[in-house]
Amino acid sequence: MFIKGADDAIIERSSKLSEIYIEKFKKDLLYFSEKGLRTLLLGFKEISLEDFKAFEVKLEEAKTSID
């Protein structure tokens, strides 16, 4: 499963990152922002087939509730 989003949102959801990496990310993000650059972070998590199928069921339910 992949995720993308604003730095604060992604870092907040990254439970397995050590504080060392988080501080490095924040330092790099500050550097980029001082240069006027926008940032977007990406993350991923390997999930089991069982978890994917449960997600897929919920996704289909959400899609049909919109129609």
SEMIFI-951706 format. One line per field, with one value per residue: residue number from 1; residue in three letters; y, z, x of N, C-alpha, C in turn. Coordinates in steps of 0.02 Angstrom, whole numbers, plus 50000, padded with zeros to 5 digits. Layout:
N
nr (NUM_...) .
rest (ALA_...) .
npy (Y_...) .
npz (Z_...) .
npx (X_...) .
capy (Y_...) .
capz (Z_...) .
capx (X_...) .
cpy (Y_...) .
cpz (Z_...) .
cpx (X_...) .
This chain:
67
nr (1_2_3_4_5_6_7_8_9_10_11_12_13_14_15_16_17_18_19_20_21_22_23_24_25_26_27_28_29_30_31_32_33_34_35_36_37_38_39_40_41_42_43_44_45_46_47_48_49_50_51_52_53_54_55_56_57_58_59_60_61_62_63_64_65_66_67) .
rest (MET_PHE_ILE_LYS_GLY_ALA_ASP_ASP_ALA_ILE_ILE_GLU_ARG_SER_SER_LYS_LEU_SER_GLU_ILE_TYR_ILE_GLU_LYS_PHE_LYS_LYS_ASP_LEU_LEU_TYR_PHE_SER_GLU_LYS_GLY_LEU_ARG_THR_LEU_LEU_LEU_GLY_PHE_LYS_GLU_ILE_SER_LEU_GLU_ASP_PHE_LYS_ALA_PHE_GLU_VAL_LYS_LEU_GLU_GLU_ALA_LYS_THR_SER_ILE_ASP) .
npy (49942_50110_50281_50456_50628_50780_50835_50838_50759_50633_50600_50593_50476_50380_50263_50177_50243_50298_50421_50485_50480_50552_50680_50711_50713_50823_50926_50927_50958_51085_51154_51143_51214_51341_51374_51398_51291_51167_51022_50845_50698_50521_50359_50185_50026_49856_49743_49608_49483_49454_49571_49661_49614_49638_49778_49802_49762_49859_49971_49950_49953_50087_50150_50112_50172_50304_50320) .
npz (50000_49959_50005_49994_50030_50127_50220_50365_50388_50336_50408_50535_50525_50513_50600_50617_50596_50654_50776_50733_50593_50572_50620_50527_50408_50438_50447_50315_50248_50298_50242_50104_50104_50139_50023_49944_49891_49862_49948_49947_50024_50014_50057_50107_50142_50170_50152_50205_50103_50153_50228_50122_50048_50139_50143_50009_50002_50085_50010_49891_49945_49984_49859_49797_49880_49849_49723) .
npx (50042_50029_50060_50036_50074_50064_50208_50196_50082_50119_50236_50182_50108_50202_50250_50357_50475_50631_50679_50794_50789_50671_50704_50805_50729_50646_50740_50790_50670_50644_50752_50720_50599_50643_50706_50601_50536_50411_50354_50323_50286_50315_50259_50260_50185_50197_50066_49962_49880_49756_49725_49722_49612_49508_49514_49483_49349_49287_49319_49246_49116_49112_49124_49003_48911_48920_48864) .
capy (50000_50172_50341_50519_50684_50833_50807_50826_50703_50570_50586_50574_50408_50337_50239_50138_50285_50319_50494_50509_50492_50606_50743_50723_50735_50890_50971_50932_50992_51156_51179_51150_51268_51405_51387_51410_51229_51129_50952_50793_50636_50458_50305_50123_49973_49792_49716_49538_49475_49458_49642_49693_49594_49675_49846_49803_49758_49925_50018_49938_49979_50160_50169_50104_50218_50370_50320) .
capz (50000_49955_50030_49980_50063_50158_50265_50433_50387_50324_50465_50591_50514_50505_50667_50621_50586_50715_50785_50693_50525_50574_50626_50462_50362_50456_50429_50242_50228_50313_50190_50042_50110_50138_49953_49910_49858_49894_49959_49952_50047_49995_50103_50088_50192_50143_50189_50187_50056_50193_50242_50060_50031_50185_50118_49945_50017_50109_49953_49847_49980_49980_49790_49781_49920_49817_49665) .
capx (50000_50067_50028_50072_50042_50104_50258_50171_50034_50154_50281_50138_50084_50261_50265_50419_50534_50666_50684_50850_50764_50621_50740_50838_50677_50624_50795_50790_50609_50654_50798_50682_50550_50680_50722_50538_50514_50358_50373_50272_50318_50285_50272_50228_50182_50177_50009_49945_49825_49695_49713_49703_49544_49463_49515_49448_49277_49267_49324_49188_49058_49115_49110_48932_48871_48924_48819) .
cpy (50061_50230_50401_50575_50734_50803_50792_50766_50636_50552_50563_50501_50358_50311_50202_50179_50302_50395_50523_50526_50549_50674_50761_50746_50807_50942_50982_50971_51067_51188_51192_51208_51336_51424_51400_51349_51196_51056_50907_50730_50576_50406_50242_50075_49909_49765_49646_49539_49481_49531_49678_49677_49630_49748_49851_49800_49827_49977_50011_49963_50055_50184_50165_50150_50289_50375_50331) .
cpz (50000_49981_50008_50016_50091_50211_50335_50437_50379_50383_50525_50586_50509_50572_50672_50609_50652_50717_50744_50622_50523_50578_50561_50411_50375_50437_50353_50217_50242_50261_50125_50046_50110_50066_49911_49874_49898_49899_49963_49973_50024_50048_50079_50147_50157_50186_50164_50137_50092_50209_50179_50041_50076_50163_50054_49954_50039_50053_49907_49879_49976_49909_49775_49822_49890_49759_49686) .
cpx (50045_50026_50069_50037_50091_50151_50232_50125_50070_50199_50240_50116_50142_50285_50332_50482_50566_50669_50741_50827_50714_50655_50776_50786_50657_50677_50796_50728_50614_50700_50760_50633_50583_50700_50659_50511_50458_50379_50312_50309_50279_50303_50240_50229_50161_50120_49995_49888_49759_49676_49691_49631_49493_49458_49474_49372_49251_49270_49264_49124_49055_49099_49035_48888_48870_48874_48750) .
